[in-house]
Amino acid sequence: MKENIRLRLLHSLAFFAVVASALTATESFGQAGQKQADVSQGIFPKGQQGPASNFTGKAFNYGLVAADSTYTSLVGNVYFEPGARSNWHTHPAGQILIITDGAGFHQIKGQPKQRLKKGDVVKCPPNELHWHGASPDVGMQQLYIIPNTEKGIVNWMQAVMDAEYGD
């Protein structure tokens, strides 16, 4: 009998643990099972707002590794608010983007626009004209890596037109 009571008690505890877990998941993920995350709260501080001459909307840069003669790389994080994007630009030695949260776009001139999401990695070839930024409704966090900084870092060009962004 004691064993029977113990078994019932364990089943009851397991049941309540499952219910509590389901309630927590509902609070975290909302009604449709989609996580309601605040993309602006990345793993790094927000950083400094980028100049309006290089961005449409608000983009914030936080430097992680400064360019120097030892590592010859530049690493940082950019948070793009919804609808924000870079101007067209090039990098003499190329650029690597790692999307850490949110959703957005990347486009190399003359190629179709790519959709980006958390976990995507993008290689921007050297001297290729391109842009990147957030989707209209969701911000985007990205890590950037610029190698071989002795070749130069970035050459800013014209703004991405609304028609280009919206295509």
C-alpha positions in Angstrom: 0.0 0.0 0.0 2.8 2.4 0.8 4.3 1.7 -2.5 1.0 2.4 -4.2 0.7 5.8 -2.5 4.3 6.6 -3.4 3.7 5.8 -7.0 0.5 8.0 -7.1 2.5 10.8 -5.5 5.2 10.5 -8.1 2.7 10.5 -10.9 1.0 13.6 -9.4 4.3 15.4 -9.2 5.2 14.5 -12.7 1.8 15.7 -13.9 2.2 19.1 -12.2 5.7 19.5 -13.6 4.4 18.9 -17.1 1.5 21.4 -16.6 4.0 24.0 -15.2 6.3 23.5 -18.1 3.4 23.9 -20.6 2.3 27.1 -18.9 5.8 28.5 -19.0 6.2 27.6 -22.7 2.9 29.3 -23.5 4.0 32.5 -21.8 7.4 32.4 -23.6 6.2 31.5 -27.1 2.7 33.1 -27.4 -0.3 31.7 -29.1 1.0 30.4 -32.4 4.1 28.7 -30.9 6.3 31.6 -32.1 8.8 33.0 -29.6 8.0 36.7 -28.7 11.6 37.9 -28.5 12.9 41.5 -28.3 15.6 41.4 -31.0 17.0 44.7 -29.7 18.3 42.9 -26.6 21.2 41.1 -28.1 24.1 39.5 -26.3 26.2 42.7 -26.6 25.4 46.3 -25.7 23.5 48.3 -28.3 26.5 50.5 -29.2 26.7 53.7 -31.1 24.1 54.7 -33.7 25.6 54.7 -37.2 25.6 57.9 -39.2 22.6 58.7 -41.4 25.0 59.2 -44.3 25.6 55.4 -44.3 22.3 53.9 -43.1 18.6 54.3 -43.7 16.8 54.0 -40.4 18.6 53.3 -37.1 21.6 50.9 -36.9 23.8 50.6 -33.9 27.4 49.3 -33.9 29.3 47.8 -31.0 33.0 47.1 -31.7 34.3 43.8 -30.3 37.8 43.5 -31.8 39.6 46.7 -33.1 41.6 46.5 -36.3 45.3 46.2 -35.5 48.5 44.9 -37.1 48.6 41.7 -35.1 45.2 40.2 -36.0 44.4 42.3 -39.1 40.7 41.8 -38.5 37.8 43.9 -37.3 34.9 42.3 -35.4 31.7 43.9 -34.1 28.0 43.6 -33.7 25.3 45.6 -35.5 21.7 45.9 -34.4 19.4 47.1 -37.2 16.0 48.3 -36.0 13.0 47.1 -38.2 13.3 48.6 -41.6 16.9 49.8 -41.1 19.6 49.0 -43.7 23.1 49.9 -44.7 23.9 51.8 -47.9 25.5 50.0 -50.7 29.1 49.4 -49.8 32.2 47.3 -50.5 35.0 45.8 -48.4 38.4 45.5 -50.0 39.1 42.1 -48.3 35.4 41.0 -48.0 33.2 40.5 -45.0 31.6 37.7 -43.1 28.2 38.2 -41.4 26.8 35.9 -38.7 23.1 36.5 -38.0 22.5 36.1 -34.2 18.9 37.2 -34.0 16.0 38.5 -35.9 15.4 38.6 -39.6 16.7 40.7 -42.5 18.1 40.8 -46.0 21.5 40.8 -47.8 22.0 41.6 -51.5 25.0 41.7 -53.8 24.5 44.1 -56.7 23.0 42.3 -59.7 21.9 39.2 -57.7 18.5 38.4 -56.0 18.0 39.7 -52.5 18.6 36.9 -49.8 16.4 36.5 -46.7 18.4 36.2 -43.5 17.5 34.6 -40.2 19.1 33.7 -36.9 22.0 31.2 -37.6 22.7 32.3 -41.2 26.3 33.0 -42.3 27.0 35.2 -45.2 30.2 35.7 -47.1 30.5 39.0 -48.9 33.3 38.7 -51.5 36.1 41.3 -51.7 35.1 44.5 -53.5 31.5 43.3 -54.3 28.9 46.0 -53.9 26.3 44.9 -51.4 24.0 45.9 -48.6 22.3 44.3 -45.6 19.7 45.2 -43.0 16.6 44.2 -41.1 13.2 43.1 -42.4 10.4 45.8 -42.3 8.8 44.3 -39.2 11.6 42.6 -37.3 15.0 43.9 -36.2 18.2 42.0 -36.9 21.4 41.4 -34.9 24.6 40.5 -36.8 28.2 39.9 -36.0 30.6 41.1 -38.7 34.1 40.0 -39.4 36.3 42.0 -41.7 39.6 40.2 -42.4 42.9 41.6 -43.8 42.1 45.2 -42.6 45.5 46.3 -44.0 43.7 46.3 -47.4 41.1 48.7 -46.1 37.8 48.4 -44.2 34.8 49.8 -46.1 33.9 52.0 -49.0 30.4 53.6 -48.6 28.3 54.3 -51.6 24.7 55.4 -52.3 21.6 54.6 -50.2 19.5 51.5 -51.0 16.3 52.8 -52.5 12.9 51.8 -51.1 12.1 50.0 -54.4 15.4 47.9 -54.1 14.7 47.2 -50.4 11.0 46.3 -51.0 11.5 44.0 -54.1 
